[in-house]
Amino acid sequence: MENASRALIMAGSVLMAILVIGLLVVGYDNLSSLEQEKGDAAGDLKGLEYMKKFEQFNRTLYGSELLSLANLQEDYNNSTDVKYEGFDSIEITVKTNGIVNSSYFPAGRYTIDRIAEEQKKIEEEISKYEKNRREYNNRSVKYYSSKKNREIALDFGMNPPSSMMDYDIQYNYLQSNSTTASLLTEIQKYKDLTTIYNEFRTGKKFECKNVIYNDENGRISSMYFEEK
């Protein structure tokens, strides 16, 4: 009788252990599911925040805004969410008419990455003229670009007559000196570059012609712009 009681107790203990383990397994599964749901919800929320940023550009943009969109696309497509979390990348295409007498921002239809490349190229070229140089009295081409010819001549030790016109100073003084003649050439190149850059940034408009959304998650997958 005593052995039977012990057997019942042992059986009950085993049953209780099985029940506890079962409850732990169920609880773990429920917790895992809850965490997964939280993760999915967080991912959806993050995706929604991304899309809001892109949706703001679903309109007619100035060139400067298009450059901002190019930077946004680059940041997004290179983010960990796209690389590791399964977010779809976004492709943006632009058709532009180009700028007359310029090799920058050429006419054609290409991805917005090309816009970003052109921006980088022209900014790097402009920056060369914004650095101080020893041959120019440790001043930059940009500095002299805002000066009159008389001011430049005086800065380089020349002393043109007070009655001489700025135009004559250029040819009688600045052009006859190799350093100042080179400076005048670089000033013109700097002005040409800044004019091209400003024309693209503030003088051009691009209309958003099409936005395509992913059928499964409703997120933007591509955008298309045309110069107006």
C-alpha positions as CSV (number, residue, x, y, z in Angstrom):
1,M,0.0,0.0,0.0
2,E,2.8,2.3,0.9
3,N,4.6,1.6,-2.4
4,A,1.4,2.4,-4.3
5,S,1.1,5.7,-2.5
6,R,4.7,6.6,-3.4
7,A,4.1,5.6,-7.0
8,L,1.0,7.9,-7.2
9,I,3.0,10.7,-5.7
10,M,5.8,10.2,-8.2
11,A,3.3,10.1,-11.0
12,G,1.7,13.2,-9.8
13,S,5.0,15.0,-9.6
14,V,5.9,14.0,-13.1
15,L,2.5,15.1,-14.4
16,M,3.0,18.5,-12.6
17,A,6.4,18.9,-14.1
18,I,5.1,18.1,-17.6
19,L,2.3,20.6,-17.1
20,V,4.7,23.3,-15.9
21,I,7.0,22.7,-18.9
22,G,4.0,22.8,-21.2
23,L,2.9,26.1,-19.7
24,L,6.5,27.5,-20.1
25,V,6.6,26.4,-23.7
26,V,3.2,28.0,-24.5
27,G,4.2,31.1,-22.6
28,Y,7.5,31.3,-24.5
29,D,5.7,30.9,-27.9
30,N,3.2,33.6,-26.9
31,L,6.0,35.9,-25.8
32,S,8.0,35.2,-29.0
33,S,4.8,35.9,-31.1
34,L,4.2,39.1,-29.2
35,E,7.8,40.2,-29.7
36,Q,7.6,39.4,-33.4
37,E,4.4,41.4,-33.6
38,K,6.0,44.3,-31.9
39,G,9.0,44.0,-34.2
40,D,6.7,44.0,-37.3
41,A,4.8,46.9,-36.0
42,A,8.0,48.9,-35.3
43,G,9.2,48.0,-38.8
44,D,5.9,49.2,-40.3
45,L,6.1,52.4,-38.3
46,K,9.7,53.0,-39.4
47,G,8.7,52.3,-43.0
48,L,5.8,54.7,-42.7
49,E,8.1,57.4,-41.4
50,Y,10.5,56.9,-44.4
51,M,7.6,57.1,-46.8
52,K,6.4,60.3,-45.3
53,K,9.7,61.9,-46.1
54,F,9.5,60.8,-49.7
55,E,5.9,61.8,-50.1
56,Q,6.8,65.3,-49.3
57,F,8.6,65.4,-52.7
58,N,5.6,64.2,-54.7
59,R,5.2,67.6,-56.3
60,T,7.0,70.1,-58.5
61,L,10.6,70.7,-57.1
62,Y,13.3,73.2,-57.7
63,G,16.7,71.8,-58.5
64,S,17.9,72.4,-55.0
65,E,15.0,70.3,-53.6
66,L,15.8,67.6,-56.2
67,L,19.4,67.5,-54.8
68,S,17.9,67.1,-51.3
69,L,15.8,64.2,-52.6
70,A,18.9,62.6,-54.1
71,N,20.6,62.8,-50.7
72,L,17.5,61.3,-49.0
73,Q,17.4,58.4,-51.5
74,E,21.1,57.7,-51.0
75,D,20.8,57.7,-47.2
76,Y,17.7,55.4,-47.4
77,N,19.0,52.9,-49.9
78,N,22.3,52.6,-47.9
79,S,20.5,52.3,-44.5
80,T,20.6,49.1,-42.5
81,D,16.8,48.8,-43.0
82,V,17.3,48.2,-46.7
83,K,20.4,46.2,-46.4
84,Y,19.4,43.9,-43.5
85,E,15.7,44.4,-42.5
86,G,14.1,43.6,-45.9
87,F,13.0,47.2,-46.8
88,D,12.8,47.7,-50.6
89,S,15.1,50.2,-52.1
90,I,13.7,53.2,-54.0
91,E,14.6,54.2,-57.5
92,I,14.2,57.8,-58.6
93,T,14.5,58.8,-62.3
94,V,14.9,62.3,-63.7
95,K,14.6,63.7,-67.2
96,T,16.4,67.1,-67.6
97,N,16.9,69.5,-70.5
98,G,20.5,70.3,-69.5
99,I,22.2,73.7,-69.2
100,V,23.4,75.5,-72.3
101,N,27.1,75.5,-72.8
102,S,27.7,73.3,-69.8
103,S,28.9,69.8,-69.3
104,Y,27.4,69.7,-65.9
105,F,23.8,68.3,-65.3
106,P,23.6,67.1,-69.0
107,A,20.3,66.6,-70.8
108,G,18.8,63.2,-70.7
109,R,16.9,60.7,-68.6
110,Y,18.9,59.0,-65.8
111,T,18.7,57.9,-62.2
112,I,18.8,60.6,-59.5
113,D,22.2,59.2,-58.5
114,R,23.6,60.9,-61.5
115,I,22.3,64.2,-60.2
116,A,24.1,63.6,-56.9
117,E,27.3,62.8,-58.8
118,E,27.0,66.0,-60.8
119,Q,26.4,68.0,-57.6
120,K,29.6,66.5,-56.1
121,K,31.6,67.2,-59.2
122,I,30.7,70.9,-59.5
123,E,31.0,71.5,-55.8
124,E,34.5,70.0,-55.8
125,E,35.4,72.2,-58.8
126,I,34.0,75.3,-57.1
127,S,35.8,74.6,-53.9
128,K,39.2,74.9,-55.7
129,Y,38.5,78.5,-56.2
130,E,37.5,79.1,-52.6
131,K,40.9,78.2,-51.1
132,N,43.5,80.8,-50.3
133,R,46.6,80.7,-52.6
134,R,50.0,82.1,-52.0
135,E,50.3,83.6,-55.5
136,Y,47.2,85.5,-54.9
137,N,48.4,87.2,-51.7
138,N,47.0,84.3,-49.6
139,R,43.5,85.1,-50.8
140,S,41.1,83.1,-52.8
141,V,39.7,83.5,-56.3
142,K,36.3,83.8,-54.7
143,Y,37.6,86.7,-52.6
144,Y,38.8,88.6,-55.7
145,S,35.6,87.8,-57.7
146,S,33.7,90.4,-55.8
147,K,36.4,93.1,-56.2
148,K,36.7,95.8,-58.9
149,N,39.7,95.8,-61.1
150,R,41.1,98.9,-59.3
151,E,41.0,97.1,-56.0
152,I,42.7,94.0,-57.5
153,A,45.4,96.2,-59.0
154,L,46.1,98.0,-55.7
155,D,46.2,94.7,-53.9
156,F,49.0,93.5,-56.2
157,G,51.0,96.7,-55.8
158,M,49.9,98.4,-59.0
159,N,49.0,102.1,-59.0
160,P,46.7,103.0,-61.9
161,P,45.8,106.7,-62.3
162,S,42.7,107.6,-60.3
163,S,41.0,108.8,-63.5
164,M,41.5,105.5,-65.3
165,M,38.4,103.4,-65.9
166,D,38.0,99.9,-64.6
167,Y,38.0,98.5,-68.1
168,D,41.3,100.2,-69.0
169,I,42.9,99.0,-65.7
170,Q,42.1,95.5,-66.8
171,Y,44.0,95.7,-70.1
172,N,46.7,98.2,-69.2
173,Y,47.6,96.7,-65.8
174,L,46.0,93.3,-64.9
175,Q,46.3,91.6,-68.3
176,S,49.9,92.7,-68.7
177,N,50.9,90.8,-65.5
178,S,51.0,87.0,-65.7
179,T,49.7,86.5,-62.1
180,T,46.8,88.9,-62.3
181,A,46.0,87.8,-65.9
182,S,45.7,84.2,-64.5
183,L,43.6,85.5,-61.7
184,L,41.2,87.2,-64.1
185,T,40.8,83.9,-66.0
186,E,40.1,82.0,-62.9
187,I,37.6,84.6,-61.7
188,Q,35.7,84.1,-64.9
189,K,35.7,80.3,-64.5
190,Y,34.6,80.5,-60.9
191,K,31.7,82.8,-61.9
192,D,30.7,80.5,-64.8
193,L,30.6,77.5,-62.4
194,T,28.5,79.3,-59.7
195,T,26.2,80.6,-62.4
196,I,25.6,77.0,-63.7
197,Y,25.1,75.6,-60.2
198,N,22.7,78.4,-59.3
199,E,20.8,78.0,-62.5
200,F,20.2,74.3,-61.7
201,R,19.4,74.9,-58.1
202,T,17.0,77.9,-58.4
203,G,16.2,78.3,-62.1
204,K,15.0,74.8,-62.9
205,K,11.8,73.0,-61.9
206,F,11.0,69.3,-62.0
207,E,7.5,67.9,-61.9
208,C,6.8,64.6,-60.3
209,K,5.1,62.7,-63.1
210,N,4.7,59.2,-61.6
211,V,5.0,57.4,-58.2
212,I,4.8,53.6,-58.0
213,Y,3.9,51.8,-54.8
214,N,4.6,48.3,-53.7
215,D,1.4,46.3,-53.9
216,E,2.3,44.2,-50.8
217,N,3.2,46.9,-48.3
218,G,2.1,50.2,-49.9
219,R,5.6,51.7,-49.8
220,I,7.0,53.8,-52.6
221,S,9.2,51.8,-54.9
222,S,9.9,54.4,-57.6
223,M,9.4,58.1,-58.6
224,Y,9.8,59.8,-61.9
225,F,10.5,63.6,-62.5
226,E,10.5,65.7,-65.7
227,E,11.9,69.1,-66.1
228,K,9.1,71.6,-66.8
